[in-house]
């Protein structure tokens, strides 16, 4: 671990991010893949992907869930308010309750990984 100093504050310990070691597919790459697989233009694939994302967003805002058989389920989860700690100063802070999007992969998808 390396030490990094932010002014006169306590040193921060930085760890290499494991996620940066793997390849992440971007939205543009996903659109290209959809267009190639479906034999359509990138514009059409982009429109379809945007429509899907918008439908998921609207459904989750209503509090409903979406189940795609063989893929997984998108749902909304409620996180309760809780106390946290500011890592720089050590003081206790209040973290508000909020709703978060959640995805649970199906058994079929999990089995393919």
DRENKE-237553 format. One record per residue: x, y, z of N, C-alpha, C in turn; residue number from 0; residue in one letter; chain. Coordinates in Angstrom, 3 decimals. Layout:
<rs>
+----------+----------+----------+----------+----------+----------+----------+----------+----------+-----+------+-----+
|       nX |       nY |       nZ |      caX |      caY |      caZ |       cX |       cY |       cZ | seq | type | mol |
+----------+----------+----------+----------+----------+----------+----------+----------+----------+-----+------+-----+
|        X |        Y |        Z |        X |        Y |        Z |        X |        Y |        Z | NUM |    a |   A |
...
+----------+----------+----------+----------+----------+----------+----------+----------+----------+-----+------+-----+
</rs>
This chain:
<rs>
+----------+----------+----------+----------+----------+----------+----------+----------+----------+-----+------+-----+
|       nX |       nY |       nZ |      caX |      caY |      caZ |       cX |       cY |       cZ | seq | type | mol |
+----------+----------+----------+----------+----------+----------+----------+----------+----------+-----+------+-----+
|    0.839 |   -1.184 |    0.000 |    0.000 |    0.000 |    0.000 |    0.880 |    1.241 |    0.000 |   0 |    x |   A |
|    0.418 |    2.262 |   -0.715 |    1.138 |    3.519 |   -0.759 |    0.433 |    4.522 |    0.136 |   1 |    x |   A |
|    1.224 |    5.442 |    0.702 |    0.629 |    6.504 |    1.507 |    0.476 |    7.750 |    0.656 |   2 |    x |   A |
|   -0.644 |    8.421 |    0.807 |   -0.871 |    9.693 |    0.134 |   -1.306 |   10.700 |    1.191 |   3 |    x |   A |
|   -0.768 |   11.887 |    1.145 |   -1.089 |   12.893 |    2.142 |   -1.934 |   13.992 |    1.522 |   4 |    x |   A |
|   -2.979 |   14.378 |    2.229 |   -3.855 |   15.461 |    1.789 |   -3.694 |   16.612 |    2.778 |   5 |    x |   A |
|   -2.787 |   17.518 |    2.496 |   -2.540 |   18.644 |    3.400 |   -1.932 |   18.157 |    4.698 |   6 |    x |   A |
|   -2.437 |   18.660 |    5.818 |   -1.933 |   18.277 |    7.141 |   -2.745 |   17.163 |    7.771 |   7 |    x |   A |
|   -3.606 |   16.535 |    6.983 |   -4.482 |   15.493 |    7.530 |   -3.749 |   14.168 |    7.629 |   8 |    x |   A |
|   -4.411 |   13.214 |    8.224 |   -3.851 |   11.878 |    8.367 |   -3.575 |   11.266 |    6.996 |   9 |    x |   A |
|   -2.602 |   10.373 |    6.894 |   -2.322 |    9.764 |    5.591 |   -3.446 |    8.832 |    5.159 |  10 |    x |   A |
|   -3.693 |    8.811 |    3.847 |   -4.664 |    7.897 |    3.263 |   -3.901 |    6.699 |    2.726 |  11 |    x |   A |
|   -4.458 |    5.546 |    2.857 |   -3.814 |    4.353 |    2.316 |   -4.537 |    3.956 |    1.046 |  12 |    x |   A |
|   -3.831 |    4.023 |   -0.067 |   -4.422 |    3.729 |   -1.365 |   -4.133 |    2.294 |   -1.749 |  13 |    x |   A |
|   -5.145 |    1.607 |   -2.215 |   -4.985 |    0.229 |   -2.681 |   -5.278 |    0.188 |   -4.168 |  14 |    x |   A |
|   -4.606 |   -0.659 |   -4.897 |   -4.931 |   -0.774 |   -6.320 |   -6.365 |   -1.246 |   -6.483 |  15 |    x |   A |
|   -7.089 |   -0.643 |   -7.409 |   -8.480 |   -0.992 |   -7.647 |   -8.536 |   -2.260 |   -8.490 |  16 |    x |   A |
|   -9.119 |   -3.304 |   -7.957 |   -9.206 |   -4.571 |   -8.676 |  -10.059 |   -4.457 |   -9.928 |  17 |    x |   A |
|  -11.031 |   -3.537 |   -9.921 |  -11.918 |   -3.400 |  -11.062 |  -11.194 |   -2.863 |  -12.296 |  18 |    x |   A |
|  -10.122 |   -2.132 |  -12.099 |   -9.410 |   -1.577 |  -13.244 |   -8.614 |   -2.650 |  -13.977 |  19 |    x |   A |
|   -8.423 |   -3.798 |  -13.364 |   -7.665 |   -4.863 |  -13.994 |   -8.494 |   -5.634 |  -15.010 |  20 |    x |   A |
|   -9.813 |   -5.535 |  -14.929 |  -10.676 |   -6.253 |  -15.861 |  -11.220 |   -5.289 |  -16.907 |  21 |    x |   A |
|  -11.667 |   -5.817 |  -18.020 |  -12.203 |   -5.020 |  -19.120 |  -13.654 |   -4.666 |  -18.830 |  22 |    x |   A |
|  -13.989 |   -3.409 |  -18.980 |  -15.357 |   -2.940 |  -18.797 |  -15.922 |   -2.553 |  -20.157 |  23 |    x |   A |
|  -17.114 |   -3.063 |  -20.468 |  -17.759 |   -2.725 |  -21.736 |  -18.461 |   -1.387 |  -21.595 |  24 |    x |   A |
|  -18.212 |   -0.476 |  -22.524 |  -18.855 |    0.831 |  -22.502 |  -20.201 |    0.748 |  -23.224 |  25 |    x |   A |
|  -20.989 |    1.812 |  -23.084 |  -22.290 |    1.860 |  -23.748 |  -22.109 |    1.807 |  -25.266 |  26 |    x |   A |
|  -21.117 |    2.522 |  -25.778 |  -20.860 |    2.520 |  -27.222 |  -20.479 |    1.128 |  -27.716 |  27 |    x |   A |
|  -19.679 |    0.401 |  -26.941 |  -19.296 |   -0.962 |  -27.316 |  -20.507 |   -1.897 |  -27.293 |  28 |    x |   A |
|  -21.378 |   -1.713 |  -26.306 |  -22.597 |   -2.520 |  -26.225 |  -23.500 |   -2.244 |  -27.423 |  29 |    x |   A |
|  -23.642 |   -0.985 |  -27.803 |  -24.460 |   -0.626 |  -28.970 |  -23.888 |   -1.268 |  -30.223 |  30 |    x |   A |
|  -22.572 |   -1.234 |  -30.382 |  -21.931 |   -1.863 |  -31.547 |  -22.195 |   -3.362 |  -31.571 |  31 |    x |   A |
|  -22.100 |   -4.011 |  -30.428 |  -22.334 |   -5.456 |  -30.321 |  -23.776 |   -5.798 |  -30.683 |  32 |    x |   A |
|  -24.724 |   -5.026 |  -30.162 |  -26.142 |   -5.255 |  -30.472 |  -26.387 |   -5.069 |  -31.964 |  33 |    x |   A |
|  -25.831 |   -4.010 |  -32.534 |  -26.014 |   -3.727 |  -33.957 |  -25.452 |   -4.856 |  -34.823 |  34 |    x |   A |
|  -24.261 |   -5.348 |  -34.487 |  -23.650 |   -6.436 |  -35.249 |  -24.454 |   -7.729 |  -35.135 |  35 |    x |   A |
|  -24.860 |   -8.079 |  -33.903 |  -25.597 |   -9.330 |  -33.682 |  -26.985 |   -9.313 |  -34.335 |  36 |    x |   A |
|  -27.657 |   -8.160 |  -34.290 |  -29.021 |   -8.069 |  -34.816 |  -29.057 |   -7.674 |  -36.289 |  37 |    x |   A |
|  -27.920 |   -7.271 |  -36.838 |  -27.884 |   -6.861 |  -38.240 |  -28.613 |   -5.555 |  -38.487 |  38 |    x |   A |
|  -28.527 |   -4.642 |  -37.516 |  -29.169 |   -3.329 |  -37.649 |  -28.113 |   -2.243 |  -37.523 |  39 |    x |   A |
|  -28.522 |   -1.004 |  -37.755 |  -27.573 |    0.101 |  -37.648 |  -27.286 |    0.420 |  -36.184 |  40 |    x |   A |
|  -26.180 |    1.117 |  -35.972 |  -25.840 |    1.527 |  -34.608 |  -26.865 |    2.521 |  -34.073 |  41 |    x |   A |
|  -27.426 |    3.336 |  -34.933 |  -28.450 |    4.302 |  -34.509 |  -29.678 |    3.565 |  -33.997 |  42 |    x |   A |
|  -30.104 |    2.538 |  -34.721 |  -31.275 |    1.753 |  -34.298 |  -30.981 |    1.012 |  -32.994 |  43 |    x |   A |
|  -29.778 |    0.462 |  -32.885 |  -29.398 |   -0.246 |  -31.656 |  -29.330 |    0.719 |  -30.475 |  44 |    x |   A |
|  -28.820 |    1.916 |  -30.717 |  -28.761 |    2.938 |  -29.664 |  -30.138 |    3.362 |  -29.202 |  45 |    x |   A |
|  -31.046 |    3.501 |  -30.147 |  -32.432 |    3.861 |  -29.825 |  -33.098 |    2.760 |  -29.006 |  46 |    x |   A |
|  -32.873 |    1.516 |  -29.397 |  -33.458 |    0.383 |  -28.673 |  -32.901 |    0.310 |  -27.246 |  47 |    x |   A |
|  -31.595 |    0.489 |  -27.101 |  -30.981 |    0.434 |  -25.768 |  -31.488 |    1.585 |  -24.894 |  48 |    x |   A |
|  -31.587 |    2.778 |  -25.458 |  -32.110 |    3.927 |  -24.707 |  -33.547 |    3.693 |  -24.268 |  49 |    x |   A |
|  -34.344 |    3.092 |  -25.145 |  -35.732 |    2.785 |  -24.817 |  -35.805 |    1.780 |  -23.670 |  50 |    x |   A |
|  -34.952 |    0.758 |  -23.721 |  -34.915 |   -0.241 |  -22.650 |  -34.543 |    0.414 |  -21.322 |  51 |    x |   A |
|  -33.495 |    1.242 |  -21.337 |  -33.045 |    1.891 |  -20.104 |  -34.122 |    2.816 |  -19.541 |  52 |    x |   A |
|  -34.824 |    3.523 |  -20.410 |  -35.901 |    4.416 |  -19.987 |  -37.060 |    3.628 |  -19.386 |  53 |    x |   A |
|  -37.400 |    2.500 |  -19.997 |  -38.488 |    1.658 |  -19.478 |  -38.140 |    1.112 |  -18.096 |  54 |    x |   A |
|  -36.896 |    0.690 |  -17.910 |  -36.460 |    0.184 |  -16.602 |  -36.548 |    1.304 |  -15.575 |  55 |    x |   A |
|  -36.052 |    2.491 |  -15.934 |  -36.076 |    3.634 |  -15.013 |  -37.496 |    3.993 |  -14.593 |  56 |    x |   A |
|  -38.419 |    4.105 |  -15.551 |  -39.806 |    4.472 |  -15.244 |  -40.485 |    3.420 |  -14.370 |  57 |    x |   A |
|  -40.230 |    2.156 |  -14.669 |  -40.841 |    1.075 |  -13.890 |  -40.333 |    1.089 |  -12.450 |  58 |    x |   A |
|  -39.028 |    1.277 |  -12.281 |  -38.459 |    1.302 |  -10.928 |  -38.923 |    2.535 |  -10.158 |  59 |    x |   A |
|  -39.093 |    3.669 |  -10.832 |  -39.592 |    4.873 |  -10.159 |  -40.977 |    4.647 |   -9.583 |  60 |    x |   A |
|  -41.795 |    3.829 |  -10.272 |  -43.138 |    3.517 |   -9.776 |  -43.085 |    2.539 |   -8.608 |  61 |    x |   A |
|  -41.930 |    1.919 |   -8.377 |  -41.809 |    0.951 |   -7.297 |  -42.059 |   -0.475 |   -7.741 |  62 |    x |   A |
|  -42.269 |   -0.679 |   -9.032 |  -42.494 |   -2.022 |   -9.561 |  -41.157 |   -2.689 |   -9.864 |  63 |    x |   A |
|  -41.219 |   -3.963 |  -10.265 |  -39.991 |   -4.653 |  -10.642 |  -40.136 |   -5.253 |  -12.031 |  64 |    x |   A |
|  -39.002 |   -5.517 |  -12.653 |  -38.968 |   -6.088 |  -14.000 |  -38.247 |   -7.418 |  -13.931 |  65 |    x |   A |
|  -38.872 |   -8.461 |  -14.428 |  -38.255 |   -9.780 |  -14.467 |  -38.057 |  -10.194 |  -15.913 |  66 |    x |   A |
|  -36.824 |  -10.471 |  -16.275 |  -36.478 |  -10.974 |  -17.597 |  -36.075 |  -12.429 |  -17.417 |  67 |    x |   A |
|  -36.944 |  -13.333 |  -17.801 |  -36.714 |  -14.761 |  -17.613 |  -35.398 |  -15.171 |  -18.267 |  68 |    x |   A |
|  -34.579 |  -15.869 |  -17.516 |  -33.293 |  -16.325 |  -18.021 |  -32.182 |  -15.296 |  -17.882 |  69 |    x |   A |
|  -32.523 |  -14.074 |  -17.434 |  -31.517 |  -13.025 |  -17.277 |  -31.448 |  -12.536 |  -15.841 |  70 |    x |   A |
|  -32.555 |  -11.991 |  -15.328 |  -32.551 |  -11.511 |  -13.951 |  -33.711 |  -10.581 |  -13.667 |  71 |    x |   A |
|  -33.679 |   -9.980 |  -12.476 |  -34.757 |   -9.111 |  -12.009 |  -34.200 |   -7.777 |  -11.536 |  72 |    x |   A |
|  -34.806 |   -6.695 |  -12.039 |  -34.502 |   -5.348 |  -11.570 |  -35.560 |   -4.988 |  -10.543 |  73 |    x |   A |
|  -35.156 |   -4.441 |   -9.406 |  -36.124 |   -4.043 |   -8.386 |  -35.585 |   -2.846 |   -7.617 |  74 |    x |   A |
|  -36.428 |   -2.316 |   -6.724 |  -36.053 |   -1.188 |   -5.875 |  -35.917 |   -1.691 |   -4.454 |  75 |    x |   A |
|  -34.857 |   -1.267 |   -3.796 |  -34.618 |   -1.645 |   -2.411 |  -34.543 |   -0.374 |   -1.577 |  76 |    x |   A |
|  -35.059 |   -0.424 |   -0.364 |  -35.019 |    0.739 |    0.527 |  -33.878 |    0.562 |    1.522 |  77 |    x |   A |
|  -33.056 |    1.586 |    1.636 |  -31.989 |    1.592 |    2.645 |  -32.418 |    2.507 |    3.774 |  78 |    x |   A |
|  -32.334 |    2.020 |    4.984 |  -32.726 |    2.806 |    6.148 |  -31.677 |    3.875 |    6.438 |  79 |    x |   A |
|  -32.103 |    4.918 |    7.150 |  -31.161 |    5.943 |    7.595 |  -30.197 |    5.300 |    8.584 |  80 |    x |   A |
|  -28.964 |    5.765 |    8.564 |  -27.970 |    5.186 |    9.461 |  -26.898 |    6.211 |    9.790 |  81 |    x |   A |
|  -26.066 |    5.869 |   10.740 |  -24.948 |    6.740 |   11.098 |  -23.702 |    6.247 |   10.379 |  82 |    x |   A |
|  -22.909 |    7.179 |    9.916 |  -21.650 |    6.853 |    9.258 |  -20.526 |    7.640 |    9.904 |  83 |    x |   A |
|  -19.343 |    7.504 |    9.322 |  -18.187 |    8.206 |    9.877 |  -17.415 |    8.856 |    8.741 |  84 |    x |   A |
|  -17.079 |   10.129 |    8.904 |  -16.254 |   10.834 |    7.938 |  -14.831 |   10.289 |    8.080 |  85 |    x |   A |
|  -14.271 |    9.667 |    7.019 |  -12.961 |    9.051 |    7.155 |  -11.827 |   10.051 |    7.372 |  86 |    x |   A |
|  -12.010 |   11.309 |    6.972 |  -10.948 |   12.301 |    7.150 |  -10.915 |   12.862 |    8.563 |  87 |    x |   A |
|  -12.097 |   13.212 |    9.095 |  -12.146 |   13.857 |   10.403 |  -12.514 |   12.891 |   11.520 |  88 |    x |   A |
|  -13.139 |   11.781 |   11.180 |  -13.551 |   10.822 |   12.192 |  -14.880 |   11.163 |   12.839 |  89 |    x |   A |
|  -15.492 |   12.290 |   12.461 |  -16.754 |   12.680 |   13.087 |  -17.907 |   11.830 |   12.563 |  90 |    x |   A |
|  -18.919 |   11.634 |   13.411 |  -20.097 |   10.858 |   13.047 |  -21.034 |   11.728 |   12.211 |  91 |    x |   A |
|  -21.558 |   11.142 |   11.125 |  -22.487 |   11.862 |   10.267 |  -23.759 |   11.042 |   10.099 |  92 |    x |   A |
|  -24.852 |   11.717 |    9.740 |  -26.117 |   11.041 |    9.489 |  -26.232 |   10.785 |    7.993 |  93 |    x |   A |
|  -26.555 |    9.561 |    7.619 |  -26.778 |    9.202 |    6.223 |  -28.281 |    8.995 |    6.059 |  94 |    x |   A |
|  -28.869 |    9.741 |    5.118 |  -30.318 |    9.700 |    4.926 |  -30.772 |    8.365 |    4.336 |  95 |    x |   A |
|  -32.026 |    8.033 |    4.601 |  -32.640 |    6.859 |    3.985 |  -32.813 |    7.138 |    2.502 |  96 |    x |   A |
|  -32.715 |    6.100 |    1.674 |  -32.904 |    6.290 |    0.248 |  -33.305 |    4.994 |   -0.422 |  97 |    x |   A |
|  -33.793 |    5.135 |   -1.638 |  -34.140 |    3.982 |   -2.464 |  -33.002 |    3.753 |   -3.442 |  98 |    x |   A |
|  -32.667 |    2.487 |   -3.688 |  -31.604 |    2.150 |   -4.627 |  -32.087 |    1.074 |   -5.588 |  99 |    x |   A |
|  -31.549 |    1.118 |   -6.799 |  -31.863 |    0.089 |   -7.790 |  -31.062 |   -1.162 |   -7.461 | 100 |    x |   A |
|  -31.669 |   -2.309 |   -7.706 |  -31.040 |   -3.580 |   -7.379 |  -31.250 |   -4.530 |   -8.551 | 101 |    x |   A |
|  -30.238 |   -5.343 |   -8.837 |  -30.355 |   -6.354 |   -9.880 |  -29.951 |   -7.695 |   -9.308 | 102 |    x |   A |
|  -30.791 |   -8.698 |   -9.524 |  -30.467 |  -10.054 |   -9.082 |  -30.438 |  -10.941 |  -10.315 | 103 |    x |   A |
|  -29.284 |  -11.525 |  -10.581 |  -29.132 |  -12.396 |  -11.748 |  -29.923 |  -13.685 |  -11.546 | 104 |    x |   A |
|  -30.454 |  -14.221 |  -12.648 |  -31.190 |  -15.484 |  -12.578 |  -30.222 |  -16.641 |  -12.395 | 105 |    x |   A |
|  -30.758 |  -17.795 |  -12.052 |  -29.927 |  -18.990 |  -11.896 |  -29.248 |  -19.338 |  -13.226 | 106 |    x |   A |
|  -29.977 |  -19.148 |  -14.315 |  -29.429 |  -19.467 |  -15.638 |  -28.228 |  -18.594 |  -15.961 | 107 |    x |   A |
|  -28.359 |  -17.291 |  -15.719 |  -27.245 |  -16.380 |  -15.987 |  -26.086 |  -16.667 |  -15.046 | 108 |    x |   A |
|  -26.385 |  -16.870 |  -13.780 |  -25.330 |  -17.162 |  -12.808 |  -24.583 |  -18.444 |  -13.159 | 109 |    x |   A |
|  -25.305 |  -19.426 |  -13.676 |  -24.690 |  -20.694 |  -14.052 |  -23.761 |  -20.573 |  -15.244 | 110 |    x |   A |
|  -23.988 |  -19.562 |  -16.096 |  -23.157 |  -19.371 |  -17.283 |  -21.870 |  -18.607 |  -16.978 | 111 |    x |   A |
|  -21.800 |  -18.010 |  -15.803 |  -20.611 |  -17.210 |  -15.457 |  -19.525 |  -18.060 |  -14.958 | 112 |    x |   A |
+----------+----------+----------+----------+----------+----------+----------+----------+----------+-----+------+-----+
</rs>
